[in-house]
Amino acid sequence: MQGQSDLLRIEREQIGLLVSALNSCRYCIAKQNEVLTSLGDEKLIIRTLSVGSLEGIDCKRRPLYEYVAKLTLSMERIRPSEIDAVYAVGWSDEAIEDAVCVASLFGQLNMLASGLGFGTSIPSAIRGEDVHGETASGEALLELADQAMPSR
C-alpha cells in the first residue's frame, strides 16, 4: 500500500475502507479508520466511506470509487461506459489498475478477517485469540496487504 502508484496512499487506503464497508467487514473498517486517521484524512470522509457511501467525495475520485464499488458488489454488471467515466476525469491506466488491485486485495482480506472471526463478538476474538489460543491481532493481514501490492 506504500509503494509507487499513480494513486496517493490516502486514495488507496480510502478504497480499502470503501471495499471493507461494502463487504461489511467490521475488523477491516476499524483498521482502515485508524490508518486514514493517522494519515490525516478528514473525519467526515472516513465516516462516509465507513458506511459505503460516496457522499462528499470529490468529483475526480468519485467515478473511480463508484467503479470500485460496482466491481465489489456486482462485477458481472460492469459496462464500458463506467470505465469511460473514470478515464474522463483523468485517471491513468496505472491508477485504474492499482484501484482494482487494492479492491481485490481488500476483498480477500475482508474474507480472511471475517472468516477467522476478527471483529466479531466471539469471546476468543475479543481477547485477540483464535480458536487455537494463538494471537489473532490481524497484523499478519496488514503485512499481507503491503506485500501483495505491486511495486512500480
C-alpha positions as CSV (number, residue, x, y, z in Angstrom):
1,M,0.0,0.0,0.0
2,Q,3.0,2.3,0.3
3,G,4.7,1.6,-3.0
4,Q,4.9,3.8,-6.0
5,S,1.5,4.4,-7.6
6,D,-0.5,6.9,-9.6
7,L,-2.9,6.8,-6.7
8,L,-2.0,8.6,-3.5
9,R,-1.6,6.4,-0.4
10,I,-4.6,8.0,1.1
11,E,-6.7,7.1,-2.0
12,R,-5.6,3.5,-1.8
13,E,-6.5,3.4,1.9
14,Q,-9.9,5.0,1.1
15,I,-10.6,2.4,-1.5
16,G,-9.7,-0.3,1.1
17,L,-12.2,1.3,3.5
18,L,-14.9,1.5,0.9
19,V,-14.5,-2.1,-0.1
20,S,-14.4,-3.2,3.6
21,A,-17.6,-1.3,4.3
22,L,-19.4,-2.7,1.2
23,N,-18.3,-6.2,2.4
24,S,-19.4,-5.4,6.0
25,C,-16.1,-6.4,7.4
26,R,-16.1,-4.7,10.8
27,Y,-12.5,-5.5,11.6
28,C,-11.1,-4.0,8.4
29,I,-13.4,-1.0,8.7
30,A,-12.0,-0.3,12.1
31,K,-8.4,-0.8,11.0
32,Q,-8.8,1.4,7.9
33,N,-10.4,4.1,10.1
34,E,-7.2,4.0,12.2
35,V,-4.9,4.1,9.1
36,L,-6.8,7.0,7.5
37,T,-6.9,9.0,10.8
38,S,-3.2,8.6,11.1
39,L,-2.7,9.8,7.6
40,G,-4.8,12.9,8.4
41,D,-7.8,12.1,6.3
42,E,-11.0,14.2,7.0
43,K,-13.2,12.6,9.7
44,L,-16.3,13.2,7.6
45,I,-14.8,11.3,4.6
46,I,-13.8,8.5,6.9
47,R,-17.3,8.2,8.4
48,T,-18.9,8.4,4.9
49,L,-16.8,5.7,3.4
50,S,-17.2,3.6,6.6
51,V,-20.8,3.1,5.7
52,G,-20.2,2.5,2.0
53,S,-21.3,6.0,0.9
54,L,-19.6,8.3,-1.6
55,E,-21.3,11.5,-0.3
56,G,-18.7,14.3,-0.2
57,I,-16.1,12.5,-2.3
58,D,-14.7,15.0,-4.8
59,C,-15.6,14.9,-8.5
60,K,-12.3,13.4,-9.6
61,R,-12.3,10.5,-7.1
62,R,-16.0,9.7,-7.3
63,P,-16.1,7.9,-10.7
64,L,-13.1,5.8,-9.6
65,Y,-14.7,4.9,-6.3
66,E,-18.0,4.2,-8.0
67,Y,-16.2,1.8,-10.3
68,V,-14.6,0.1,-7.4
69,A,-17.9,-0.1,-5.6
70,K,-19.6,-1.7,-8.5
71,L,-16.7,-4.1,-9.0
72,T,-17.0,-5.1,-5.3
73,L,-20.8,-5.5,-5.3
74,S,-21.6,-6.7,-8.8
75,M,-18.6,-7.2,-11.1
76,E,-20.6,-9.0,-13.7
77,R,-22.5,-5.8,-14.4
78,I,-19.5,-3.6,-15.2
79,R,-20.0,-1.8,-18.5
80,P,-17.5,0.0,-20.7
81,S,-19.3,3.3,-20.0
82,E,-18.3,3.0,-16.4
83,I,-14.6,2.8,-17.1
84,D,-15.0,5.6,-19.7
85,A,-16.3,7.8,-16.8
86,V,-13.1,7.0,-14.9
87,Y,-10.9,7.9,-17.8
88,A,-13.0,11.1,-18.5
89,V,-11.9,12.7,-15.2
90,G,-8.2,12.0,-15.9
91,W,-7.3,8.7,-14.2
92,S,-4.5,6.7,-15.9
93,D,-4.4,3.1,-16.8
94,E,-2.0,2.6,-13.9
95,A,-4.2,4.3,-11.4
96,I,-7.2,2.2,-12.5
97,E,-5.1,-1.0,-12.3
98,D,-3.9,0.0,-8.8
99,A,-7.5,0.7,-7.7
100,V,-8.6,-2.7,-9.0
101,C,-5.7,-4.4,-7.2
102,V,-6.5,-2.6,-3.9
103,A,-10.1,-3.5,-4.2
104,S,-9.3,-7.1,-5.0
105,L,-6.8,-7.3,-2.1
106,F,-9.2,-5.9,0.4
107,G,-12.0,-8.2,-0.8
108,Q,-9.7,-11.1,0.1
109,L,-8.6,-9.6,3.4
110,N,-12.2,-9.0,4.3
111,M,-13.0,-12.6,3.7
112,L,-10.0,-13.7,5.8
113,A,-10.8,-11.4,8.6
114,S,-14.5,-12.2,8.7
115,G,-13.9,-15.9,8.2
116,L,-11.3,-16.0,11.1
117,G,-13.6,-14.1,13.4
118,F,-11.7,-10.8,13.6
119,G,-14.1,-8.0,14.8
120,T,-16.8,-10.4,15.9
121,S,-18.5,-10.9,19.2
122,I,-16.8,-14.3,19.6
123,P,-15.1,-14.2,23.0
124,S,-11.8,-15.5,21.8
125,A,-11.7,-12.9,19.0
126,I,-12.4,-10.2,21.6
127,R,-9.4,-11.4,23.6
128,G,-7.3,-11.3,20.5
129,E,-7.0,-15.1,20.3
130,D,-8.2,-17.5,17.6
131,V,-9.9,-20.8,18.4
132,H,-6.5,-22.5,18.9
133,G,-5.4,-19.9,21.5
134,E,-2.9,-18.2,19.2
135,T,-2.7,-14.4,18.9
136,A,-5.0,-13.1,16.3
137,S,-4.2,-9.4,16.2
138,G,-4.6,-9.0,12.4
139,E,-1.1,-7.7,12.0
140,A,-0.4,-10.6,9.6
141,L,-3.3,-9.4,7.4
142,L,-1.8,-5.9,7.3
143,E,1.6,-7.3,6.4
144,L,0.0,-9.4,3.6
145,A,-1.6,-6.2,2.2
146,D,1.7,-4.4,2.0
147,Q,3.4,-7.4,0.4
148,A,0.6,-8.1,-2.1
149,M,0.5,-4.6,-3.7
150,P,2.6,-4.5,-6.9
151,S,5.6,-2.2,-6.9
152,R,6.2,0.1,-9.9
